[in-house]
Amino acid sequence: MAEAGPSGLTLEILFLAFIALIFLSMSIKIVKEYERAVIFRLGRLLGAKGPGIFFIIPFIDNFVKVDLRIVTADVPEQRIITKDNVTVGVDAVVYYKVMDPEKAVTVISNYHYAVLMLAQTTLRDILGQVELDDLLTKREEINKRLQEILDTLTDPWGIKVTAVTIKEVKLPESMLRAMAKQAEAERWRRARIIEAEGERQAAKIMAEAAEFYERHPAAMRLRELQTLVEIAKEKNLIVVTPHTTTPHGDIVAIAKGLSQLPEKG
């Protein structure tokens, strides 16, 4: 019998080593710190592996890589009719992450798409139950309510909704004009109230000052003199005060009255 030569044995060893190297390279897998690998063997779930290095059986095992980081999903604008029959456009942002990789892979086929669609329907349902004023002023409460509902609905999928934020509320032009008129009317109302309150306080203070001057005539005279000093700063004015005209006026009036008396016979 012919024996294989050294060269044939070497080729066989090299071939087997090459096959083993390929098999080993196909068996070794690595996932990052923020990833998990959900492994299936002949279609049956084995569990989640990672982070780091792990081994699989080529052609028998397969795995699905799942990202555990928080995902930001932009919910497109939704046309919503509020409780008080106002049509608005609302867009939001949903923040979620995978808590259970096995459920995220086996319970639902595409959890990214499912979370996005669920966020859209929940947004329309919840905002349709609130009035426009609440939507504009109580946005934080609505965000928290949306987050709690979405978190409850996605929990069976192994998904945790960490936050929901309403990004923008778009109002029709007619509603914007009405709100602007309302705000303007409110500002005018406050201005008139402030003006009336100022007049009331000024009148009260002036009444108290009049009572004080009535009790103290000298103070009234001093105030009059101070006013004259202030007026005298304007050098193009001539001021005639009652105290300077009263004696002369009395004399003129008396003289005129005496001249009109009938002469006695």
Backbone bond lengths (Angstrom), bond angles and torsions (degrees), N, CA, C in turn:
res aa  C-N    CA-C-N  psi(-1)  N-CA   C-N-CA  omega(-1)  CA-C   N-CA-C  phi
1 M - - - 1.453 - - 1.519 109.40 -
2 A 1.328 112.93 143.69 1.455 117.73 -178.97 1.515 109.78 -84.83
3 E 1.271 116.54 133.30 1.457 121.69 179.56 1.519 109.43 -97.50
4 A 1.368 114.08 145.68 1.462 119.06 178.74 1.508 109.65 -68.56
5 G 1.279 114.80 136.84 1.450 119.63 179.98 1.519 111.37 -77.05
6 P 1.298 114.32 171.40 1.462 119.14 178.89 1.515 112.86 -59.45
7 S 1.302 116.77 -35.76 1.464 119.02 -179.15 1.513 111.67 -66.72
8 G 1.361 118.45 -39.16 1.470 120.85 178.70 1.507 111.65 -66.99
9 L 1.340 118.35 -39.49 1.458 121.65 178.08 1.523 111.54 -64.83
10 T 1.291 115.90 -37.71 1.464 120.03 179.14 1.520 111.35 -65.65
11 L 1.327 115.56 -39.40 1.464 119.05 178.44 1.521 111.16 -65.05
12 E 1.332 116.57 -39.75 1.466 120.01 178.70 1.524 110.78 -64.02
13 I 1.321 115.94 -41.84 1.471 119.41 179.54 1.520 111.06 -65.07
14 L 1.326 115.43 -41.34 1.457 119.12 178.78 1.527 110.83 -65.27
15 F 1.317 116.24 -38.96 1.467 119.69 179.68 1.529 110.86 -65.58
16 L 1.346 115.61 -43.76 1.463 118.86 179.29 1.533 111.17 -65.96
17 A 1.319 116.12 -37.58 1.466 119.31 178.29 1.528 110.58 -66.05
18 F 1.345 115.18 -37.59 1.470 118.95 178.61 1.527 110.65 -65.65
19 I 1.341 116.34 -42.13 1.470 120.47 178.25 1.528 110.21 -64.10
20 A 1.343 116.52 -41.99 1.467 120.30 179.35 1.519 111.21 -65.00
21 L 1.326 116.35 -37.24 1.458 120.24 179.00 1.527 110.89 -65.95
22 I 1.314 116.36 -42.37 1.460 120.02 177.46 1.519 110.29 -64.19
23 F 1.319 116.37 -44.19 1.466 120.68 179.80 1.526 110.99 -61.98
24 L 1.341 115.79 -40.25 1.467 119.55 -179.81 1.525 110.95 -68.66
25 S 1.323 116.33 -40.74 1.470 118.91 179.73 1.532 111.29 -65.24
26 M 1.313 116.33 -33.00 1.461 120.02 177.18 1.523 111.80 -75.91
27 S 1.316 117.69 -20.19 1.469 121.23 -177.66 1.522 112.12 -87.47
28 I 1.322 117.07 -31.06 1.463 120.18 -176.26 1.521 109.72 -85.23
29 K 1.312 116.06 126.69 1.460 122.03 177.49 1.532 109.00 -130.76
30 I 1.311 116.01 152.38 1.461 121.91 -178.95 1.527 108.55 -135.09
31 V 1.328 115.38 134.18 1.465 120.81 173.48 1.526 108.14 -123.51
32 K 1.320 115.10 150.76 1.464 120.74 -177.22 1.524 111.25 -77.29
33 E 1.335 114.35 174.40 1.464 120.34 -177.46 1.517 112.32 -59.84
34 Y 1.325 117.63 -35.40 1.465 121.50 -177.25 1.529 112.76 -94.46
35 E 1.337 117.33 14.96 1.466 121.20 -179.38 1.522 110.83 -123.85
36 R 1.332 115.19 157.79 1.456 122.51 172.45 1.527 108.54 -135.81
37 A 1.324 115.95 148.89 1.464 121.71 179.02 1.527 108.64 -112.31
38 V 1.326 116.04 117.38 1.462 121.87 177.05 1.531 107.38 -91.33
39 I 1.342 116.78 114.72 1.466 122.72 -170.84 1.524 110.51 -99.78
40 F 1.329 115.08 137.57 1.460 122.86 174.96 1.531 107.91 -122.03
41 R 1.333 116.40 133.69 1.468 121.69 176.49 1.521 108.71 -117.32
42 L 1.309 113.72 112.93 1.464 120.71 -176.55 1.529 110.91 54.27
43 G 1.330 114.86 37.98 1.461 120.39 176.44 1.518 115.19 88.84
44 R 1.343 117.06 -9.89 1.457 120.27 -179.11 1.529 109.90 -98.53
45 L 1.334 115.48 141.46 1.461 121.20 -177.99 1.515 110.66 -72.38
46 L 1.330 116.34 125.92 1.457 121.20 175.32 1.523 111.80 -96.85
47 G 1.340 117.91 -32.11 1.454 121.70 -178.31 1.517 110.69 136.34
48 A 1.325 114.18 -175.41 1.468 121.26 -178.66 1.521 109.25 -104.51
49 K 1.323 115.94 136.32 1.462 122.50 179.04 1.527 109.57 -118.30
50 G 1.335 114.07 155.64 1.457 119.86 176.25 1.515 111.40 114.44
51 P 1.339 116.20 168.81 1.470 126.44 0.93 1.528 112.30 -80.45
52 G 1.321 115.29 166.25 1.452 120.61 178.91 1.515 111.28 107.13
53 I 1.344 115.21 -151.05 1.453 122.17 -174.94 1.523 110.39 -95.49
54 F 1.331 116.69 144.40 1.461 122.22 174.51 1.524 107.74 -151.46
55 F 1.325 115.22 167.60 1.466 120.89 -175.19 1.521 110.19 -120.28
56 I 1.324 115.30 145.65 1.466 122.07 173.58 1.526 108.31 -131.35
57 I 1.323 115.26 164.81 1.464 120.65 175.65 1.518 108.11 -94.71
58 P 1.307 117.86 115.39 1.468 119.12 -178.00 1.526 112.47 -58.70
59 F 1.309 115.13 144.20 1.466 124.76 178.43 1.531 112.93 68.32
60 I 1.306 117.74 -4.04 1.471 121.17 178.33 1.523 109.87 -116.52
61 D 1.310 115.43 -43.66 1.465 120.50 179.28 1.528 109.45 -99.87
62 N 1.304 114.67 145.79 1.469 120.91 167.27 1.520 108.10 -139.00
63 F 1.326 116.51 160.22 1.464 118.91 -175.60 1.521 109.52 -141.62
64 V 1.355 113.54 158.58 1.458 122.49 176.93 1.519 107.52 -119.12
65 K 1.304 116.26 126.68 1.462 121.40 -178.53 1.530 109.16 -88.14
66 V 1.338 116.33 130.05 1.464 122.70 -177.21 1.522 109.17 -120.50
67 D 1.324 116.54 131.85 1.469 123.01 178.70 1.528 109.04 -89.60
68 L 1.333 116.87 128.11 1.463 121.90 -177.38 1.523 113.09 -96.62
69 R 1.322 117.91 -0.02 1.451 119.89 -179.49 1.524 111.26 -74.17
70 I 1.342 115.11 160.75 1.463 120.10 178.57 1.525 109.15 -69.14
71 V 1.323 115.01 131.76 1.457 122.13 -178.81 1.526 108.66 -105.46
72 T 1.333 115.71 136.72 1.460 121.62 176.87 1.519 109.28 -102.82
73 A 1.322 116.19 117.08 1.462 121.93 -179.46 1.519 109.21 -111.86
74 D 1.314 116.04 121.06 1.463 121.69 179.23 1.525 108.80 -88.08
75 V 1.326 115.68 113.30 1.468 120.64 178.67 1.519 108.58 -80.59
76 P 1.325 119.08 121.25 1.470 120.06 -178.67 1.523 111.79 -64.51
77 E 1.318 115.39 163.33 1.470 121.07 -176.43 1.526 111.13 -58.94
78 Q 1.322 115.26 132.36 1.457 122.64 178.96 1.525 109.45 -114.33
79 R 1.337 116.88 130.69 1.462 121.85 175.52 1.519 108.06 -84.56
80 I 1.335 116.06 116.76 1.462 121.91 -172.14 1.516 109.19 -126.74
81 I 1.325 116.57 140.47 1.461 122.87 172.96 1.528 107.31 -102.41
82 T 1.320 116.49 115.97 1.458 120.97 -177.32 1.533 111.08 -71.59
83 K 1.317 115.05 177.07 1.459 120.55 -177.70 1.520 111.90 -63.34
84 D 1.342 117.79 -31.10 1.460 121.44 178.58 1.531 112.15 -95.74
85 N 1.346 116.11 25.95 1.479 123.23 170.51 1.528 113.18 62.45
86 V 1.320 116.45 44.61 1.459 122.09 174.05 1.529 108.14 -115.66
87 T 1.323 116.34 126.46 1.466 121.12 -179.33 1.527 109.37 -85.56
88 V 1.314 116.31 123.12 1.468 121.95 -179.41 1.523 108.95 -131.25
89 G 1.325 115.11 158.47 1.457 121.60 172.79 1.515 109.88 -108.79
90 V 1.318 116.41 125.89 1.474 121.30 -175.14 1.522 108.78 -128.67
91 D 1.325 116.34 130.82 1.456 121.03 170.29 1.520 108.76 -123.81
92 A 1.331 115.69 151.80 1.461 120.77 -173.01 1.520 109.75 -142.02
93 V 1.338 114.45 173.94 1.465 122.60 177.19 1.520 107.81 -129.76
94 V 1.336 116.44 133.43 1.463 122.40 179.81 1.528 108.67 -115.02
95 Y 1.318 116.44 132.16 1.458 123.09 177.58 1.530 108.26 -113.13
96 Y 1.330 116.90 123.79 1.465 120.19 -178.39 1.526 109.42 -148.12
97 K 1.327 115.41 165.40 1.466 121.28 177.22 1.523 109.37 -150.34
98 V 1.333 115.46 160.82 1.463 122.19 -179.84 1.522 108.62 -85.40
99 M 1.315 115.66 123.18 1.458 121.12 176.89 1.523 112.04 -98.37
100 D 1.333 117.68 -33.26 1.468 122.90 -179.98 1.524 108.33 -125.80
101 P 1.332 118.54 98.77 1.469 119.96 -177.51 1.517 113.65 -59.52
102 E 1.319 117.77 -35.33 1.468 120.46 -178.09 1.528 111.20 -64.23
103 K 1.337 117.14 -44.62 1.458 119.91 178.13 1.525 111.21 -67.17
104 A 1.334 116.82 -39.59 1.456 120.02 -178.25 1.518 112.43 -62.09
105 V 1.352 116.25 -26.04 1.462 119.87 -179.69 1.524 112.16 -94.04
106 T 1.332 116.97 -38.92 1.466 120.15 -172.22 1.531 113.82 -92.53
107 V 1.342 117.85 -27.59 1.468 119.73 -175.56 1.519 111.36 -84.01
108 I 1.315 117.78 -37.77 1.459 121.49 -175.94 1.526 108.83 -133.93
109 S 1.313 115.61 145.19 1.466 119.70 -172.67 1.530 112.39 -75.27
110 N 1.340 117.23 -42.97 1.473 120.98 -178.01 1.518 107.69 -138.52
111 Y 1.317 115.84 92.76 1.470 118.37 -173.99 1.527 112.01 -71.82
112 H 1.315 119.37 -25.92 1.460 120.85 176.60 1.533 110.39 -61.62
113 Y 1.324 115.62 -51.49 1.461 120.46 179.88 1.521 111.31 -65.99
114 A 1.334 116.94 -37.67 1.463 120.74 -178.67 1.528 111.56 -65.25
115 V 1.327 116.71 -42.75 1.469 120.19 179.09 1.521 110.45 -64.32
116 L 1.313 117.42 -40.13 1.462 121.20 -179.77 1.524 111.27 -65.02
117 M 1.329 116.98 -45.54 1.464 120.08 179.36 1.535 111.09 -66.41
118 L 1.318 116.86 -40.12 1.460 120.15 178.86 1.525 110.73 -65.33
119 A 1.330 117.63 -36.99 1.466 120.68 177.76 1.523 111.20 -64.44
120 Q 1.315 117.95 -38.19 1.461 120.97 179.55 1.528 111.30 -65.62
121 T 1.313 116.99 -48.11 1.478 119.91 -178.62 1.526 111.22 -67.18
122 T 1.329 117.25 -39.76 1.470 119.67 178.61 1.518 111.02 -65.97
123 L 1.325 117.05 -38.43 1.463 120.94 178.31 1.527 110.90 -61.47
124 R 1.328 117.24 -44.18 1.470 120.22 178.93 1.520 111.23 -66.30
125 D 1.321 116.93 -41.37 1.474 120.17 -177.59 1.521 111.76 -65.73
126 I 1.322 117.21 -46.57 1.468 121.04 -175.03 1.518 111.15 -71.76
127 L 1.326 117.75 -46.07 1.460 119.95 -177.91 1.515 112.08 -70.38
128 G 1.323 117.94 -21.54 1.453 119.96 174.30 1.518 113.34 -71.58
129 Q 1.331 117.06 -10.74 1.464 121.39 -179.79 1.522 113.14 -101.92
130 V 1.321 117.76 1.64 1.467 121.06 -179.05 1.523 109.12 -116.48
131 E 1.330 115.63 156.42 1.454 121.04 177.37 1.523 110.38 -86.34
132 L 1.331 114.58 164.25 1.463 119.75 -175.59 1.521 111.63 -61.71
133 D 1.331 117.96 -42.26 1.473 120.38 -179.42 1.522 111.27 -60.73
134 D 1.340 116.75 -40.84 1.464 120.04 177.99 1.521 111.39 -67.24
135 L 1.321 116.75 -36.36 1.464 120.39 178.63 1.517 111.31 -63.84
136 L 1.324 117.05 -34.01 1.457 120.81 -177.81 1.527 112.90 -85.24
137 T 1.327 117.32 -31.85 1.469 120.74 -173.34 1.529 113.70 -103.90
138 K 1.324 117.94 -24.27 1.471 121.25 -176.09 1.522 110.62 -115.43
139 R 1.321 116.05 43.83 1.461 119.94 -175.28 1.521 111.92 -66.92
140 E 1.321 117.38 -34.62 1.467 119.73 -179.76 1.523 111.43 -64.61
141 E 1.329 117.09 -41.20 1.460 120.39 178.21 1.528 110.81 -65.29
142 I 1.321 117.08 -40.10 1.464 120.37 179.19 1.526 110.34 -66.02
143 N 1.329 117.80 -39.78 1.465 121.00 177.48 1.525 111.09 -59.70
144 K 1.321 116.03 -43.80 1.463 120.02 179.79 1.522 111.43 -65.73
145 R 1.312 116.53 -39.23 1.473 120.13 178.45 1.526 111.06 -64.89
146 L 1.323 117.32 -43.12 1.459 120.91 177.47 1.528 111.29 -62.55
147 Q 1.322 116.55 -41.63 1.461 119.98 -179.66 1.526 111.51 -63.27
148 E 1.333 116.81 -41.76 1.468 119.88 -179.89 1.525 111.57 -65.32
149 I 1.330 117.03 -41.22 1.470 119.99 -179.39 1.528 110.47 -66.79
150 L 1.326 117.42 -46.81 1.464 120.28 180.00 1.525 111.70 -64.44
151 D 1.310 116.99 -37.91 1.461 120.11 179.51 1.526 111.06 -64.38
152 T 1.334 116.15 -38.78 1.470 119.76 178.44 1.527 111.46 -67.14
153 L 1.335 116.40 -40.49 1.463 120.01 -177.44 1.527 112.70 -72.85
154 T 1.325 118.09 -31.49 1.464 121.14 -178.11 1.522 113.47 -92.74
155 D 1.309 118.26 -4.33 1.464 120.42 -179.62 1.533 112.54 -60.76
156 P 1.356 120.50 -40.74 1.472 119.18 176.93 1.518 113.27 -63.45
157 W 1.310 119.21 -17.35 1.462 121.93 178.60 1.523 112.36 -88.88
158 G 1.327 117.86 -3.18 1.456 120.92 -175.71 1.515 113.05 79.48
159 I 1.356 116.66 23.38 1.458 122.50 -177.33 1.522 108.85 -111.25
160 K 1.324 116.41 138.69 1.450 122.94 176.49 1.521 108.93 -115.22
161 V 1.348 117.19 116.59 1.462 122.07 176.18 1.520 106.96 -87.19
162 T 1.316 116.90 113.77 1.456 121.16 -174.97 1.524 113.17 -87.02
163 A 1.335 118.25 -30.23 1.461 120.42 -178.17 1.524 109.43 -164.20
164 V 1.334 113.60 151.90 1.469 121.92 172.53 1.522 106.81 -133.52
165 T 1.319 116.68 130.27 1.459 121.25 -177.56 1.515 109.49 -129.19
166 I 1.353 115.60 123.81 1.462 120.36 172.71 1.516 107.76 -75.55
167 K 1.306 116.49 117.91 1.461 120.66 -171.85 1.527 112.03 -83.84
168 E 1.330 117.36 -42.56 1.461 120.15 -175.32 1.518 109.21 -155.40
169 V 1.340 114.68 144.04 1.466 122.35 174.87 1.526 106.94 -119.65
170 K 1.323 116.86 116.24 1.460 122.09 -177.74 1.524 108.90 -101.40
171 L 1.341 115.61 122.91 1.455 122.03 -178.60 1.518 110.09 -103.82
172 P 1.349 118.10 152.05 1.468 120.51 174.69 1.521 111.27 -66.61
173 E 1.332 116.29 157.25 1.458 121.47 -176.38 1.532 111.77 -60.98
174 S 1.327 117.15 -39.25 1.466 119.90 -179.79 1.519 111.18 -62.42
175 M 1.340 116.64 -38.40 1.463 120.28 179.01 1.521 110.80 -70.00
176 L 1.317 117.29 -36.80 1.462 120.18 177.67 1.522 110.98 -63.85
177 R 1.351 117.13 -41.58 1.464 119.78 178.60 1.520 111.03 -65.74
178 A 1.343 116.87 -40.84 1.466 119.83 178.94 1.526 111.23 -63.86
179 M 1.320 117.08 -40.34 1.464 120.28 179.59 1.528 110.51 -68.46
180 A 1.337 117.21 -35.30 1.459 119.56 177.44 1.525 111.07 -65.56
181 K 1.348 116.94 -41.67 1.460 120.06 177.17 1.528 111.33 -63.83
182 Q 1.313 115.54 -40.39 1.462 119.51 178.56 1.527 111.19 -63.17
183 A 1.325 116.42 -43.28 1.468 119.55 178.55 1.519 111.30 -64.89
184 E 1.344 117.34 -39.64 1.456 120.18 178.81 1.521 111.54 -64.94
185 A 1.346 116.12 -42.52 1.460 119.57 177.97 1.526 111.49 -63.57
186 E 1.310 116.33 -36.38 1.459 120.13 178.53 1.525 110.66 -66.45
187 R 1.338 117.16 -39.94 1.468 119.79 177.99 1.522 111.45 -65.61
188 W 1.366 117.71 -39.88 1.463 120.40 177.11 1.521 110.73 -63.98
189 R 1.332 116.69 -39.65 1.464 119.64 179.34 1.528 110.91 -62.27
190 R 1.308 116.50 -44.39 1.464 119.64 179.69 1.529 110.85 -65.54
191 A 1.340 117.22 -38.73 1.467 119.92 179.68 1.522 111.20 -63.74
192 R 1.323 116.76 -42.24 1.464 119.68 179.18 1.519 111.51 -66.95
193 I 1.316 116.53 -38.33 1.467 119.38 178.12 1.522 110.23 -64.57
194 I 1.320 116.97 -43.14 1.462 120.25 179.34 1.521 110.46 -64.38
195 E 1.347 117.10 -41.22 1.459 120.41 179.15 1.524 111.26 -64.19
196 A 1.336 117.32 -44.55 1.464 120.74 178.96 1.523 111.35 -64.25
197 E 1.339 116.27 -39.22 1.458 119.53 178.49 1.526 110.69 -65.04
198 G 1.327 116.92 -38.51 1.461 119.99 176.49 1.520 112.24 -63.85
199 E 1.341 116.87 -41.97 1.460 119.72 177.71 1.529 111.45 -64.21
200 R 1.331 116.15 -39.18 1.469 119.05 178.98 1.523 110.94 -63.60
201 Q 1.336 116.26 -45.05 1.455 118.77 179.49 1.531 111.44 -65.34
202 A 1.348 117.17 -39.52 1.460 120.12 178.83 1.525 111.25 -64.99
203 A 1.355 116.49 -41.42 1.465 119.54 178.73 1.522 111.33 -63.64
204 K 1.321 116.71 -39.49 1.459 120.60 179.11 1.529 110.97 -63.28
205 I 1.336 115.85 -43.84 1.460 119.80 -179.81 1.529 110.71 -67.12
206 M 1.356 116.72 -39.08 1.465 119.82 179.18 1.529 111.00 -66.17
207 A 1.327 117.44 -36.33 1.465 120.41 177.80 1.532 110.31 -65.14
208 E 1.325 115.96 -41.24 1.460 119.29 178.03 1.544 110.21 -64.86
209 A 1.351 115.87 -38.96 1.461 118.66 178.81 1.527 111.30 -66.16
210 A 1.353 117.25 -38.17 1.468 120.36 178.83 1.522 111.11 -64.10
211 E 1.332 116.42 -41.17 1.465 119.46 176.86 1.528 111.03 -62.75
212 F 1.321 116.84 -39.92 1.467 119.93 178.75 1.527 111.30 -64.98
213 Y 1.354 116.78 -43.72 1.468 119.67 178.71 1.523 111.62 -64.92
214 E 1.346 115.26 -31.48 1.471 118.44 178.98 1.523 110.68 -67.28
215 R 1.312 116.41 -36.49 1.466 120.35 179.54 1.524 111.45 -78.97
216 H 1.330 117.46 -24.03 1.453 121.25 -176.87 1.531 108.73 -130.66
217 P 1.329 118.06 86.43 1.479 120.63 -179.40 1.517 112.98 -61.09
218 A 1.313 117.77 -31.30 1.457 119.93 179.75 1.529 110.63 -62.55
219 A 1.318 117.11 -37.54 1.459 120.34 178.02 1.518 110.75 -64.33
220 M 1.346 115.35 -36.75 1.460 118.77 177.53 1.526 110.70 -64.06
221 R 1.349 116.46 -40.73 1.454 120.57 178.35 1.524 111.43 -64.28
222 L 1.335 116.70 -42.47 1.452 120.16 177.66 1.526 111.99 -62.37
223 R 1.321 116.17 -38.59 1.452 120.13 177.60 1.525 111.00 -65.17
224 E 1.327 115.34 -38.23 1.463 119.88 178.68 1.521 110.59 -64.55
225 L 1.331 116.10 -42.93 1.457 120.05 179.43 1.539 110.96 -64.54
226 Q 1.322 116.24 -38.97 1.463 119.61 178.42 1.523 110.96 -64.12
227 T 1.333 116.30 -38.78 1.467 120.18 176.70 1.514 111.14 -63.52
228 L 1.358 116.19 -40.76 1.465 119.64 178.14 1.519 111.68 -63.41
229 V 1.349 116.74 -37.89 1.459 120.20 177.98 1.528 110.62 -63.43
230 E 1.308 116.16 -40.38 1.456 119.35 178.92 1.522 111.12 -67.34
231 I 1.350 117.07 -38.50 1.466 120.05 179.16 1.517 110.37 -69.01
232 A 1.347 117.09 -33.36 1.463 121.00 -177.29 1.517 112.92 -65.50
233 K 1.324 117.28 -16.28 1.455 119.44 177.11 1.515 111.25 -64.94
234 E 1.336 116.83 -26.47 1.460 120.63 175.21 1.532 107.61 -87.57
235 K 1.313 117.31 103.12 1.468 121.96 -170.97 1.523 113.97 -76.48
236 N 1.319 117.96 -2.98 1.460 120.55 -179.76 1.522 112.66 -101.49
237 L 1.341 117.07 18.11 1.462 121.37 -179.17 1.526 109.98 -116.73
238 I 1.327 115.23 147.35 1.474 122.67 172.72 1.509 107.39 -115.04
239 V 1.292 116.67 121.17 1.455 122.13 -176.12 1.517 108.80 -110.21
240 V 1.311 116.89 127.01 1.455 123.51 175.75 1.516 107.15 -113.97
241 T 1.337 116.53 114.79 1.453 120.81 -176.54 1.517 110.59 -95.53
242 P 1.302 118.83 154.74 1.472 121.62 179.31 1.510 112.93 -60.72
243 H 1.349 117.71 -34.95 1.450 119.70 -177.17 1.529 112.37 -67.54
244 T 1.345 117.16 -24.90 1.467 119.78 178.37 1.512 112.53 -88.24
245 T 1.293 118.39 -21.45 1.474 120.97 -177.45 1.513 112.90 -96.98
246 T 1.317 116.88 -23.10 1.474 118.25 -174.12 1.526 113.19 -63.39
247 P 1.343 122.40 -46.66 1.491 119.43 179.99 1.509 112.64 -62.09
248 H 1.304 117.91 -45.21 1.453 120.24 179.63 1.518 111.10 -64.77
249 G 1.280 116.64 -39.37 1.463 119.44 178.73 1.506 111.57 -64.52
250 D 1.314 116.19 -40.07 1.472 118.91 178.70 1.528 110.73 -62.76
251 I 1.332 115.49 -42.33 1.472 118.86 -178.91 1.524 110.81 -64.21
252 V 1.338 115.91 -44.02 1.471 118.81 179.94 1.515 110.85 -63.90
253 A 1.321 116.54 -40.75 1.468 119.95 -179.40 1.529 111.15 -65.05
254 I 1.323 117.20 -40.43 1.482 120.18 179.82 1.519 110.43 -66.35
255 A 1.351 115.57 -42.33 1.473 118.16 -179.22 1.525 111.06 -65.13
256 K 1.332 116.86 -39.23 1.461 119.81 178.99 1.519 110.98 -66.69
257 G 1.318 115.94 -37.71 1.482 119.57 179.12 1.497 112.21 -67.49
258 L 1.324 117.19 -38.94 1.465 119.98 179.62 1.514 110.94 -67.73
259 S 1.326 117.74 -34.96 1.454 119.29 -179.37 1.526 112.83 -70.34
260 Q 1.323 116.74 -21.88 1.455 120.30 -178.82 1.500 112.92 -91.65
261 L 1.359 119.41 -3.11 1.459 121.50 179.37 1.537 109.42 -71.68
262 P 1.326 118.47 141.80 1.496 121.18 177.57 1.540 110.90 -68.72
263 E 1.292 113.84 139.55 1.476 117.96 179.19 1.521 111.00 -75.54
264 K 1.306 117.48 139.35 1.447 121.77 -178.70 1.537 109.79 -81.88
265 G 1.325 114.91 141.05 1.454 118.10 -179.35 1.527 112.80 -78.32
